[in-house]
Each structure stands twice: as C-alpha cells, then as structure tokens.
Amino acid sequence: MVRPARFHQRFLCDIPVEIYSPAHRTKYSEGRIVDIGVGGVGVALQYTLAKTTPYEFRFKYDEHELRLTGRVAWEGPRDPKKTKTHHYGIAMNMSVSQEGVVRIIIDRIRLKQMPTEEGRMRDYWKP
C-alpha cells in the first residue's frame, strides 16, 4: 500500500483523546495523540479503527477543546513489546477556525520543545 503524501509537518506530543463513532454518537475508544499537524494526527490506542469509517476525535490542550472528524490514512506497524497498541495516521477534515486552533496548539507544543538558553549552554560540550 502506498501512503498518501503528507503536506504538513507533524510535531511530537502526548495528548489524551477520546474517539467517538459519529454514526452511533457513542464513545468508541480512548487513546493518545502522539503527533499533530495541520493535516491530521497520529494516534496510539488499544482498539482497531476501520479505514473507511469516519471518527470524531475529542481532545483538550490548555484551554482549547476540539472535536475533529477524520478517517484512517494509514496504519502503523505494531510494537512487539506492546502488542495491544495500534498506531494510526488520521487525516482530518477541519474548518478554518478549527485549523486556527490546531495551529495555536502546534505553536505551543513547539515552544515547549525548544531548548532554553541555559540548556544550550549546558549541553554545548557534550559529544
């Protein structure tokens, strides 16, 4: 299977997410968002997701709460040490305002991952 091209960079994170079935309006699963970008998210969870089914992903980051609808774009290989964990790439359908919130979240994640001046100086001589 050929993966579709990714147009936006993803940023590592660890955000709890609840996954709902829009057709039944019921909670399907819980998991973690492991990376986020303007085009979608990477999730890790215990249950399998169907590739053709749309799901609603609900999560909070700081004061922002989002409900995004997306579909499975790809399924990652399973970690042999964590056989119950499934990894998926989710392509999201976002409104302009939702995309703006995702961009704010990405900016905050990037700022938290940047080294401080003290960190740069302290790690300068490490090989």
N, C-alpha and C positions, 0 to 999 in steps of 0.2 A: 504494500500500500504506500502511495506517495503522500507525504504530508503536504497540506497547503502551505504556501509561503507565508511567513509571519512578517507583517509590515511594521509592527511596533515593538520596541524593546520591552522585555519583561524585567521586573525588579523583585528580588527575593523578599519574602515576608512570611509571617506566620499569623494569620488572621482566622479565627473560628468562623465557620459558615454553616448555615442551615440550608438544606436543599429540599425544595417543595415540588410536588407534581402539580403544575397549573391545571391539568385536566381534572384532577380529583380534589384540588385545594387542600391536600394533606401533606404533612411533613414526611419526606421520604428518607432522609438521612442527615447526618451531621458529618462534618469533616473540617479540613484546614485548607485555607488558600495558601499555597506555598510560593507562588509568584503572581504578579499582577502587571498588566499593561493596559494600554488604551483599547486594544482589540479583544482582550479576554483575560482569563485567569488560568492558572494551573492549580488543581485541587488534588488532595490526598484524602481518601475516605475508605470505609470498611465495605461498603456495598458497591455493586456494579451499576453502571449507568448505561442505558441503551443509546446507541448512536443517533437514532432518528427521533428520539423523544426530546421535546423542549423541557427544560427545568428552570425553576426560579431559584436564584441564589440570593439569600438574605444574609447580610453581614453588617457589622458596625466597625468603624475605625475612628477613634477620637469621638467627636460629636456627630460624625456623619453616619447615617444609616441608609443603606442601599438595598434595593430589590432589583436584580438584573436577570433578564431571561437569556438563556444561552443553550447551545447544543454541544455535544461532544465533537471536537475536531480531530482529536487523536487520543489513543490510549497508550500509556507508557508501559514499559516492562515492569514486572513485579520484582520487588526486592526479596531475594530468597530468605533473608533474615526476618522479614515482616511479610509473610505470605498472605495475610489478610488485608493488606493495604493496597488499594488500587490508585493509580495516578492517571489523571485525565487533563487534557488541554481543552478548555472550554472557550468557544467563540461566542462573544456576547453581542446582543442587539441592544444598543444604548441610544437614548435620546440625547440631544445636545446638552441638556442640563445634567444628565447622569454622567456624560463624558467629562464635563467640567469638574464634577465631584471626584471622579476617578483620577483626574489629573492633579487635583489638590492632594489626594491620598498619596499618589506617587511622589509628589514633591516632598511631602513629609517623610515618607519612607527613605527617600534619597538623602535627605538632610540628616536623619538618624544614622545612616550608614557611613557618612563622611567622617574621616578621621579628624580629630581636633588638632590644633597646633601642637599641644603637648604630646599627643600620640605620634605625630610625625617626627618630632624631635627625639622622643624616647626610642622609637624604632629605627632611627636613621642608621645606626651602625650594625643592625642585625643583618646577617648574610641572606 
